[in-house]
Amino acid sequence: MVATSSLSSKNSASISELIDRGFPPGSLTDFDYWDYVMPEPNLNEAIVEETTCQSLAKMLENCLSKSKQTKLGCSKVLVPEKLTKRIAQDVLRLSSPEPCGLRGCIIHVNLETENVCKKLDKIVCDASVVPTFELTLVFKQENCSWSSFKDFFFSKARFTSGFRRTLILSPGFRLVKRKLYSLIGTVIEEC
């Protein structure tokens, strides 16, 4: 946002605030108050953050895809729309105050199903950086009666042994941050 106008139309309180901060009154003639107060957004930073968010969401999707037959025992995993993007945004938010940012992160991916937590995978964001914090991500299985009803009707006895169930993920998830370098002990932050 860029706001322009002449100095005479500026709020006199705003101009006096700048004078109080040490700006000499003579230097304010060609000065636009909004250029000082509202810096222009860095578009390159926004593009990099969006690209990082998309890459992280893709890593999470690949983790689920890789785990579906090996650890989950199903042929399909249905993921709610934009779930991985929301998780990626939360991961970026939690990593922003860290010394190495996302590069110093290890993400442990789990699935909570029927009150049991299964480990799916571990994502190391940058193997060349010593981790400074860990995130534990817990996907949750959707509790809907249709999947159990469907499994009852389409039991393995009626189909070949290659048939497996479809896992439906809930839009809810848990994300727990554990700092590894804290002097006061383990610091845990939960979303």
Backbone as numpy.savetxt, mean C-alpha at the origin, in Angstrom:
# Nx Ny Nz CAx CAy CAz Cx Cy Cz
-1.74 23.88 -8.87 -2.59 25.05 -8.87 -1.70 26.28 -8.87
-1.94 27.18 -9.77 -1.20 28.43 -9.83 -2.21 29.56 -9.78
-2.06 30.44 -8.80 -2.93 31.59 -8.67 -2.12 32.84 -8.93
-2.61 33.70 -9.79 -1.89 34.93 -10.09 -2.84 36.11 -9.98
-2.28 37.21 -9.55 -3.00 38.48 -9.52 -2.01 39.55 -9.11
-2.45 40.77 -9.07 -1.55 41.84 -8.68 -1.45 41.90 -7.16
-0.39 42.52 -6.67 -0.15 42.61 -5.25 -1.22 43.41 -4.54
-1.82 44.37 -5.21 -2.82 45.22 -4.56 -4.07 44.44 -4.18
-4.35 43.34 -4.87 -5.55 42.56 -4.54 -5.27 41.48 -3.50
-4.04 41.34 -3.06 -3.71 40.33 -2.06 -4.29 40.73 -0.71
-4.54 39.78 0.09 -5.01 39.99 1.45 -3.91 40.70 2.23
-4.21 41.82 2.85 -3.19 42.59 3.56 -2.62 41.82 4.74
-3.42 40.94 5.33 -2.92 40.11 6.44 -1.84 39.16 5.94
-2.01 38.62 4.72 -1.03 37.70 4.15 0.28 38.42 3.87
0.18 39.65 3.35 1.38 40.42 3.05 2.09 40.80 4.35
1.34 41.19 5.35 1.97 41.56 6.62 2.63 40.34 7.28
2.05 39.16 7.05 2.65 37.93 7.58 4.02 37.70 6.94
4.12 37.95 5.63 5.40 37.80 4.95 6.41 38.83 5.44
5.96 40.04 5.68 6.85 41.08 6.19 7.35 40.68 7.58
6.43 40.11 8.41 6.83 39.65 9.74 7.87 38.54 9.67
7.84 37.74 8.61 8.80 36.64 8.44 10.16 37.14 7.96
10.28 38.40 7.66 11.58 38.92 7.29 11.72 39.36 5.84
10.65 39.28 5.06 10.72 39.76 3.69 10.67 41.29 3.72
11.64 41.95 3.06 11.58 43.41 3.02 10.37 43.87 2.19
9.67 44.91 2.65 8.46 45.35 1.96 8.69 45.71 0.50
9.84 46.23 0.14 10.12 46.61 -1.24 10.22 45.43 -2.17
10.56 44.23 -1.65 10.73 43.06 -2.51 9.40 42.38 -2.82
8.30 42.85 -2.22 7.00 42.20 -2.41 6.22 42.75 -3.59
6.78 43.69 -4.34 6.01 44.29 -5.43 5.72 43.31 -6.54
6.68 42.48 -6.93 6.45 41.52 -8.00 6.32 40.10 -7.46
6.04 39.99 -6.21 5.98 38.69 -5.55 4.55 38.18 -5.52
4.36 36.93 -5.87 3.04 36.31 -5.79 3.00 35.46 -4.52
2.13 35.81 -3.62 2.00 35.15 -2.32 1.81 33.64 -2.48
1.02 33.22 -3.46 0.71 31.80 -3.63 1.91 31.01 -4.11
2.85 31.65 -4.80 4.06 30.95 -5.20 4.90 30.58 -3.98
4.82 31.41 -2.93 5.58 31.14 -1.72 4.86 30.11 -0.84
3.58 30.25 -0.69 2.81 29.41 0.22 2.52 28.03 -0.36
2.13 27.98 -1.61 1.71 26.72 -2.22 2.72 26.31 -3.29
3.72 25.49 -2.95 4.66 25.05 -3.96 3.95 24.17 -4.98
4.43 24.21 -6.20 3.81 23.39 -7.25 4.11 21.92 -6.96
3.15 21.04 -7.22 3.37 19.61 -6.96 4.43 19.06 -7.90
5.21 18.13 -7.40 6.24 17.49 -8.20 5.58 16.34 -8.97
5.34 16.55 -10.25 4.65 15.54 -11.06 5.49 14.28 -11.24
6.81 14.44 -11.33 7.67 13.26 -11.48 7.56 12.35 -10.26
7.49 12.93 -9.08 7.35 12.15 -7.85 6.03 11.39 -7.84
4.96 12.03 -8.29 3.65 11.38 -8.33 3.65 10.22 -9.33
4.32 10.39 -10.46 4.38 9.34 -11.48 5.19 8.15 -10.95
6.31 8.43 -10.28 7.13 7.35 -9.73 6.36 6.60 -8.66
5.64 7.32 -7.80 4.86 6.66 -6.74 3.77 5.78 -7.33
3.09 6.24 -8.38 2.04 5.44 -9.02 2.64 4.20 -9.67
3.79 4.34 -10.32 4.46 3.21 -10.95 4.89 2.19 -9.90
5.43 2.67 -8.78 5.84 1.79 -7.69 4.63 1.06 -7.11
3.53 1.78 -6.96 2.30 1.19 -6.44 1.80 0.07 -7.37
1.82 0.33 -8.67 1.39 -0.69 -9.63 2.30 -1.91 -9.61
3.61 -1.67 -9.50 4.56 -2.79 -9.45 4.36 -3.63 -8.20
4.13 -2.99 -7.08 3.90 -3.70 -5.83 2.60 -4.49 -5.88
1.55 -3.91 -6.44 0.28 -4.62 -6.60 0.47 -5.85 -7.50
1.27 -5.73 -8.54 1.55 -6.85 -9.44 2.32 -7.95 -8.70
3.27 -7.55 -7.83 4.01 -8.54 -7.03 3.07 -9.34 -6.14
2.10 -8.65 -5.53 1.13 -9.32 -4.66 0.26 -10.28 -5.46
-0.17 -9.86 -6.65 -0.98 -10.72 -7.51 -0.18 -11.96 -7.93
1.10 -11.76 -8.26 1.95 -12.90 -8.64 2.14 -13.86 -7.47
2.25 -13.31 -6.28 2.38 -14.15 -5.08 1.15 -15.03 -4.91
-0.03 -14.44 -5.06 -1.27 -15.22 -4.95 -1.37 -16.26 -6.07
-1.00 -15.88 -7.27 -1.07 -16.79 -8.40 -0.13 -17.98 -8.20
1.07 -17.70 -7.73 2.05 -18.75 -7.50 1.62 -19.68 -6.37
0.94 -19.15 -5.37 0.55 -19.93 -4.19 -0.73 -20.73 -4.38
-1.53 -20.40 -5.39 -2.86 -21.01 -5.46 -2.82 -22.52 -5.58
-1.93 -23.09 -6.38 -1.90 -24.54 -6.50 -0.94 -25.19 -5.52
0.14 -24.49 -5.15 1.13 -25.11 -4.28 0.72 -25.09 -2.81
0.25 -23.95 -2.30 -0.03 -23.83 -0.87 -1.51 -23.72 -0.55
-2.30 -23.26 -1.50 -3.72 -23.06 -1.23 -4.58 -24.22 -1.71
-4.08 -25.00 -2.64 -4.82 -26.15 -3.13 -6.09 -25.78 -3.86
-6.03 -24.76 -4.69 -7.21 -24.37 -5.46 -6.79 -24.01 -6.88
-7.76 -23.98 -7.77 -7.45 -23.66 -9.16 -7.64 -22.18 -9.47
-8.44 -21.48 -8.67 -8.70 -20.06 -8.90 -8.70 -19.31 -7.58
-8.20 -18.07 -7.63 -8.29 -17.16 -6.49 -8.98 -15.91 -7.02
-10.15 -15.61 -6.46 -10.88 -14.41 -6.85 -10.53 -13.29 -5.88
-9.97 -12.21 -6.44 -9.50 -11.08 -5.65 -10.44 -9.90 -5.89
-10.95 -9.27 -4.82 -11.82 -8.10 -5.01 -11.11 -7.01 -5.81
-11.90 -6.29 -6.57 -11.36 -5.22 -7.41 -10.59 -4.20 -6.57
-9.41 -3.88 -7.00 -8.53 -2.86 -6.39 -8.01 -3.22 -5.00
-8.17 -4.48 -4.57 -7.65 -4.87 -3.27 -6.14 -4.76 -3.23
-5.46 -5.31 -4.23 -4.00 -5.28 -4.23 -3.48 -3.84 -4.36
-4.21 -2.99 -5.04 -3.79 -1.58 -5.15 -3.93 -0.88 -3.80
-5.02 -1.15 -3.07 -5.19 -0.55 -1.73 -4.09 -1.02 -0.78
-3.76 -2.30 -0.86 -2.70 -2.84 -0.02 -1.36 -2.18 -0.38
-1.09 -2.06 -1.68 0.15 -1.43 -2.13 0.25 0.01 -1.65
-0.85 0.74 -1.68 -0.85 2.12 -1.18 -0.55 2.16 0.32
-1.12 1.23 1.08 -0.84 1.18 2.52 0.62 0.80 2.79
1.16 -0.11 1.99 2.56 -0.50 2.14 3.46 0.71 1.88
3.16 1.46 0.83 3.95 2.66 0.52 3.84 3.69 1.64
2.65 3.85 2.18 2.45 4.80 3.27 3.25 4.39 4.51
3.24 3.10 4.84 3.97 2.62 6.01 5.48 2.65 5.81
5.93 2.56 4.56 7.37 2.55 4.29 7.95 3.95 4.13
7.12 4.96 3.93 7.63 6.31 3.66 8.46 6.90 4.80
8.16 6.68 6.08 9.01 7.28 7.12 10.28 6.47 7.43
10.43 5.33 6.81 11.57 4.46 7.10 12.85 4.97 6.45
14.02 4.66 7.04 15.29 5.17 6.51 15.55 4.79 5.05
15.23 3.58 4.66 15.46 3.13 3.28 14.17 3.05 2.48
13.06 3.48 3.05 11.78 3.44 2.36 11.38 2.00 2.04
10.75 1.83 0.91 10.27 0.51 0.49 11.42 -0.47 0.27
12.59 0.04 -0.10 13.74 -0.82 -0.37 14.15 -1.63 0.86
13.90 -1.12 2.06 14.27 -1.81 3.28 13.17 -2.67 3.86
12.24 -3.09 3.02 11.04 -3.80 3.49 11.05 -5.27 3.09
10.59 -6.10 4.02 10.28 -7.50 3.73 8.79 -7.67 4.03
8.06 -8.26 3.09 6.62 -8.47 3.27 6.35 -9.97 3.39
5.80 -10.36 4.53 5.38 -11.75 4.74 3.90 -11.83 4.37
3.58 -12.65 3.38 2.21 -12.74 2.87 1.57 -14.01 3.44
0.41 -13.83 4.07 -0.33 -14.93 4.70 -1.79 -14.89 4.27
-2.46 -16.01 4.51 -3.90 -16.10 4.26 -4.57 -16.67 5.50
-5.57 -15.96 5.99 -6.35 -16.46 7.14 -7.60 -17.12 6.58
-7.71 -18.41 6.83 -8.87 -19.16 6.35 -9.32 -20.10 7.46
-10.59 -19.99 7.82 -11.18 -20.81 8.87 -10.35 -20.73 10.16
-10.00 -19.53 10.56 -9.24 -19.24 11.78 -7.85 -19.87 11.82
-7.31 -20.21 10.66 -5.96 -20.73 10.55 -5.20 -19.81 9.60
-3.98 -19.44 9.98 -3.17 -18.54 9.15 -2.12 -19.37 8.41
-2.17 -19.33 7.07 -1.22 -20.06 6.23 -0.19 -19.09 5.66
1.08 -19.47 5.74 2.13 -18.66 5.13 2.15 -18.94 3.64
2.09 -17.88 2.84 2.09 -18.04 1.39 3.46 -17.76 0.78
4.06 -16.64 1.16 5.31 -16.24 0.51 5.97 -15.12 1.30
7.18 -14.80 0.90 7.92 -13.67 1.47 8.43 -12.84 0.29
8.12 -11.55 0.32 8.56 -10.65 -0.74 9.65 -9.75 -0.17
10.84 -9.82 -0.76 11.94 -8.95 -0.38 11.99 -7.86 -1.44
11.75 -6.63 -1.02 11.63 -5.53 -1.99 12.96 -5.21 -2.67
14.07 -5.25 -1.94 15.40 -5.01 -2.53 16.40 -5.84 -1.74
16.88 -6.91 -2.35 17.78 -7.84 -1.66 19.14 -7.21 -1.36
19.49 -6.12 -2.03 20.79 -5.48 -1.81 20.79 -4.55 -0.60
19.62 -4.32 0.02 19.50 -3.43 1.16 19.18 -4.27 2.41
19.87 -3.95 3.49 19.58 -4.61 4.77 18.18 -4.18 5.21
17.30 -5.14 5.51 15.92 -4.77 5.88 15.88 -3.96 7.18
15.06 -2.94 7.18 14.88 -2.11 8.37 13.52 -2.34 9.03
12.59 -2.95 8.28 11.28 -3.27 8.86 10.63 -4.39 8.08
9.68 -5.05 8.75 8.92 -6.14 8.14 7.44 -5.78 8.17
6.76 -6.19 7.14 5.30 -6.06 7.10 4.73 -7.47 7.01
3.72 -7.72 7.81 3.00 -8.98 7.71 1.63 -8.67 7.14
1.38 -9.18 5.96 0.11 -8.98 5.27 -0.72 -10.24 5.43
-1.95 -10.07 5.89 -2.85 -11.21 6.05 -4.09 -10.97 5.20
-4.19 -11.75 4.11 -5.42 -11.76 3.33 -6.44 -12.56 4.11
-7.71 -12.27 3.89 -8.77 -13.01 4.58 -9.68 -13.65 3.54
-10.10 -14.87 3.86 -11.03 -15.58 2.96 -12.43 -15.04 3.18
-13.15 -14.87 2.08 -14.54 -14.41 2.15 -15.38 -15.51 2.78
-16.19 -15.13 3.74 -17.09 -16.09 4.39 -18.44 -16.03 3.70
-18.59 -16.84 2.68 -19.90 -16.88 2.02 -20.34 -18.34 1.94
-21.59 -18.56 2.14 -22.11 -19.92 2.17 -22.08 -20.57 0.79
-22.06 -19.78 -0.29 -22.10 -20.36 -1.63 -20.89 -21.23 -1.90
-19.69 -20.82 -1.45 -18.50 -21.62 -1.75 -18.58 -22.99 -1.07
-19.03 -23.04 0.18 -19.15 -24.34 0.83 -20.29 -25.15 0.21
-21.37 -24.47 -0.19 -22.49 -25.11 -0.86 -22.04 -25.70 -2.20
-21.26 -24.92 -2.94 -20.75 -25.35 -4.24 -19.82 -26.55 -4.06
-18.92 -26.49 -3.04 -18.01 -27.60 -2.80 -18.76 -28.89 -2.46
-19.90 -28.74 -1.79 -20.71 -29.90 -1.45 -21.26 -30.56 -2.71
-21.80 -29.76 -3.63 -22.37 -30.32 -4.85 -21.32 -30.80 -5.84
-20.21 -30.09 -5.90 -19.17 -30.45 -6.86 -18.01 -31.13 -6.15
-18.30 -32.16 -5.41 -17.26 -32.87 -4.67 -16.34 -33.60 -5.64
-15.18 -33.99 -5.16 -14.18 -34.65 -6.00 -14.70 -35.99 -6.52
-15.65 -36.58 -5.83 -16.18 -37.88 -6.27 -16.91 -37.76 -7.61
-17.48 -36.58 -7.90 -18.24 -36.42 -9.12 -17.37 -36.01 -10.29
-16.15 -35.51 -10.02 -15.27 -35.04 -11.08 -13.92 -35.73 -10.98
-13.07 -35.45 -11.92 -11.74 -36.04 -11.89 -10.96 -35.46 -10.72
-9.85 -36.06 -10.39 -9.06 -35.61 -9.24 -8.44 -34.24 -9.49
-8.41 -33.76 -10.73 -7.83 -32.45 -11.03 -8.72 -31.29 -10.64
-9.98 -31.53 -10.29 -10.89 -30.44 -9.93 -10.55 -29.92 -8.54
-10.49 -28.63 -8.42 -10.24 -28.01 -7.11 -11.15 -26.83 -6.95
-11.28 -26.39 -5.73 -12.19 -25.30 -5.40 -11.66 -23.93 -5.80
-12.55 -22.95 -5.76 -12.20 -21.56 -6.00 -12.14 -20.85 -4.66
-11.05 -20.13 -4.43 -10.88 -19.38 -3.20 -11.29 -17.93 -3.45
-12.18 -17.41 -2.61 -12.64 -16.03 -2.75 -12.07 -15.22 -1.59
-11.32 -14.18 -1.91 -10.73 -13.33 -0.88 -11.70 -12.23 -0.47
-11.64 -11.90 0.80 -12.45 -10.82 1.36 -11.79 -9.48 1.00
-12.57 -8.40 0.93 -11.96 -7.09 0.69 -11.17 -6.59 1.91
-11.32 -7.24 3.05 -10.59 -6.85 4.26 -9.23 -7.54 4.31
-8.28 -6.90 4.98 -6.96 -7.46 5.16 -6.35 -6.85 6.41
-5.26 -7.45 6.87 -4.54 -6.92 8.03 -3.09 -6.70 7.60
-2.53 -5.57 7.99 -1.16 -5.24 7.67 -0.48 -4.79 8.95
0.54 -5.53 9.39 1.23 -5.24 10.64 2.68 -4.89 10.32
3.13 -3.76 10.87 4.50 -3.30 10.65 5.33 -3.58 11.90
6.51 -4.13 11.69 7.44 -4.40 12.78 8.79 -3.80 12.42
9.22 -2.80 13.19 10.51 -2.15 12.95 11.61 -3.04 13.49
12.68 -3.18 12.71 13.77 -4.06 13.10 14.93 -3.32 13.75
14.98 -2.02 13.65 16.14 -1.26 14.12 15.84 -0.41 15.34
14.67 -0.50 15.91 14.27 0.37 17.00 15.05 0.06 18.28
15.54 1.10 18.97 16.28 0.93 20.21 15.37 0.60 21.38
14.10 0.94 21.26 13.18 0.69 22.38 12.50 -0.66 22.28
12.99 -1.50 21.42 12.39 -2.82 21.26 11.53 -2.87 20.00
10.78 -3.91 19.87 9.93 -4.10 18.69 8.78 -3.10 18.73
8.64 -2.38 17.63 7.53 -1.43 17.49 6.57 -2.02 16.48
5.34 -2.20 16.88 4.34 -2.80 16.00 3.25 -1.77 15.72
2.95 -1.63 14.44 1.89 -0.72 13.99 0.97 -1.52 13.10
-0.33 -1.46 13.37 -1.28 -2.27 12.61 -2.27 -1.38 11.87
-2.55 -1.75 10.61 -3.58 -1.06 9.81 -4.86 -1.82 9.90
